[in-house]
Amino acid sequence: MKPAQLGSLNAGPPPIEEDLAARVDSIFERCPALQVIGKQGGWPLSIFLTPDRKPFFGGTYYPPKDRGDVPAFTKVLSDIVGLWSHQRDQVERIAEHVARSVQQQAGPRGFTLRQLDREIVAQAVGELADQISEDYSGVERIYIIGVLKGAFIFLADLTRQLRVPHVVDFMALSSYGRTTISGAVRIVMDLREPIEGQHVLIVEDIVDSGQTLSYLHNILRGRSPASLKTCALLQKERNKSDVPIDYLGFRIPDVWVVGYGLDFADKHRTLPYIAEMKK
């Protein structure tokens, strides 16, 4: 939506703000709300909130112009303004119902409904593949290193969408073990060949404290690659590493997440989406 369109809608109450939802914790909260409202979760995500940020209406896509039964985004916004101006009590009741329903519905298998649906993850992976393909279009090939075990699903989906020559290798590092406590990092499985003179891309599932990525980056940098970049699907807010993440899918709060390669004591790794564990 262009700023001018927002300006015209803001002529009457309530003022409308555009939220690009770059923070994934917003998406964690909004997808379940969309499902309560009666819509399917997906991407791009359009959610309308009351001034106290409670969802009451939404959908996955509204086009710039009317398209069949799908109204234009500007028309939807104008209708929302009208509802808020003339039926505010009803809108607030709907918002309270949605908020209560999301809060009451705990997900199965030990995690909450706060999750990244497979459509949202697939969209992000596709965008990362496009960006990597563009950045490496002038090189002979990329030497991609997947960090086991967590990155295997992300790596497979990512590399299948690359449009540049590449080879894939793996490393395994020990940090978490079978508990939730992280310890010293060590190499469990190393690369099959030297990387000197290669354009290397490290692919991680999640950057937590940044300790593992920092260790790996330092080790590989010492092996004289032509270039060394990093790609991660998720980065936690508590990450303190000074290693830049060149390609990043989502930033998330400091919570434990499972699915899409991520596990909790080797459980829930193959879920097709990413979900936050219950505390």
N, C-alpha and C positions, 0 to 999 in steps of 0.2 A: 504494500500500500504506500502511495506517495504521501509525503508530508502535507501537501496541499489538500488531499482528500481527508486526512485526519483533521486538518484545520477547519474544513467546512462542517464536519460532523461535530466538532467541539463547540459550535455556535450555541448548542443547547445542551442541557444536562443529560447524562453525566459526562465529564471530560474523558476522552478515550486516549489510552496510551498504547503504543506498540511495544510488545515484549518479544524480542527475537528468541527467547528461551535458549540462550547459549548454555545455560547451566542445566546439567542433566537431572539435578534433583527436582527441578520443575517438571520435567518429563515423567520422572518416577511417580509424581503425585497426580499428574493430569490424565495419564492414560486410564487408570482405574476409574477416575471420575467420568471420563468419556463413556466407558462401558456401562456405568450406572445410569447415565443419561439415556442410554439406549442406542449409542452409536458404536461402530467398530473402531478400535484403536488403529492408528496408522500414521503415516508421514506424508506430507507436512501436517502438522497438528494445529487446529484452530480451536481454542478454548476461550470462552467468555467468562469473566470473573466479576463478582461484585466488588465494590471499593475495598472491602476487607479481604479480598483475594479468595473468595469461595466460588468454585465453578458452578455454573447453572445451565450452560448451553454450549454445544460445540459440534465439531465435525472434523473430518480429515482434510477436506479441500473444498474451497469455494473459489470459483474462477473469477477473472476480472469482469466478464460479462455473463449474463444468463446463459446456461447451457442445458437445454432440455428442462428437466425437473429440478436442476440444481441452480439456486439463485446466485446472482453475482455477490461478491464479498461486500461491496458498498451497500447493496440492498439489505443484506443481513445486518450490517452495522446500523443502518438507519432504523430497521425494525427493532433492534436491541435498544436503541435510544428511546424509541417510542414506548416499548414495554417498561423500561425503567422509569420513564416520566409519568406513565399513567397506571401502571400495575406493579409498583415497586414491592408492595407487600407479597404479592404472588411470587415474584422473582426471588425474594429473600427466603420464602418458604421452600422453594425448589432448591435453592443453594444449601439450606440447612439439611434438607433431605439427602442431597448428594454427599455432603460432608459426613453425615452420620453413617450412611451406607458404606462409604469407603473405609471409614474407621472400624466399622463392625465386621467387615468381611476380611477375615484373615485367610491368607492363601494356604494351600496344602503343602505337605512335605517340608515343613519347617521354615518357610520364608513368607514374607508378607506380600501383598498385592503391589507393592512399589516395585515396578519392573520396567525394563526396556523390552518392548515387544520385538519379535523377530523382524518385522517390517522396518522398524526404526534402526535396528542394528544393520540390516542389509543396506539401507540407504546410506548410512555412514561409511560402511565398508566400500561401497561403490564409489563414493566421493573420494575416499582415500586412494583407491586404485587409480582414479582419473588423475589426481594430483601427482602421484608418484610417476605414472606413465609420462606425464608432461615434463616433469623435472628431469627425468632420466632419458629423454628421447634422443639425446646426442651421444650416449655411451654405448659401448659394444654389448655389455650385459651387466646386470646387477647380481651381486652375490648376496642372496637373502638368507639370513640366519634366524630360524625360528627357535624360540626359547621354550623347551619342553618342561612340563607337559601342557601348561595352560594355553599356549598360543596355537596349538595345532589346528583347531577349528577356524579361528580367525585367519591364520596363515593360509589355509587351504582356500577359503572363500576369497581372500584378498588376491592371491597369486593367480587364481583362475580368471580374474578380471583385468590383469595387467596387460598392456599392449606393447610392452618392451621385452627384449630377450632377458632371461633371468635363469639362474640356477638356485636350488634350494638346498640348504644344509641345516643341521640342527646342533644345538648345544643343550645340555641339561645342567642346571645348577641347583645346589641344595641350599635352601634358605628356610622354608616353612616346615619341612618334614611332615609328620602326621598330626601335628598339633597346631594350634593357632598362634604359637609363639615363634617369632622369627629369630634366627641366630646368625652365626657367621656364614658367609657365602663361600662355597667351594665348587669347583668344576667337577661334575660327575661324568659327563660325556663331552668330549671335545670335537672339533671339526675334523673332517676327513682329509682336508688338504690346506696348504698355506693360502693366506689371503693377501699376500704382498702384491701391491699394484692393482688390487680389485676394488671395485666400487661396492662397498658393503652396506647393507641395510639390516639393522637389528629389528626384529619383530617381536614385541612383547604383548601378552594379553592385558596386563595391568601393571602400572607403576604405583606402588604403595608408598613405602618410605623413600624409595629411590635407591636403596642400598644395593640391591641386586643389579640394577641397570648401571649404576656408577661403577661397580666392580667390573662388570662385563665390558663396559665402554673402555675402561682403562686397559684391560687385558688386550682387547682387540686393537686399540690404538697403537699399542706397543708392537704389533705385528706388521706395521707399515702398509696399511691399505691405501689405495689412491684417494678414497674418501670414505667417511664413516658417518652414517645418519641413523636415526632411531624412529621407530613407528610403534605406537601403542594404541590399543583400542580404548583403554580406560586409564585415567590418572586420578588418584585420590588427592583431596585438598591438602592432606598432611605431607605430601611429597616435599622433601627438603633437598633433593638432589640438585647439583649444579649442572647436570647433564641436560642439554636441551632436548626436548621431544620435537622432532621435525614434523612428524605426521601424527596427529592425535584425533581419535574419534570423539571421546566424551570426557569431561571432567565431572567427577562424582564426589559426594560428601564422604567423610571418613566412616564408611559402613562396610560390612562384609557382604560381598556379592558372590553369587554362584550362577552357573550356567554358561553355555557357549564357550566351554573350555575351562572355566573357573570352577574350583571345587571347595568344599569344606571337609577336611579329613578324607579326601578322595570320594566324596559323595556329591551328587547333583551336577557333575561335570558336563554331561551330555544334554542337559536341558536346551531346548531350541531358543530360549530367550535368556536375559540376564535379570536376576531378581535379588532383592536385598534380603538377607537372613534376618529372622526375628532375633531380638535380643533376649 
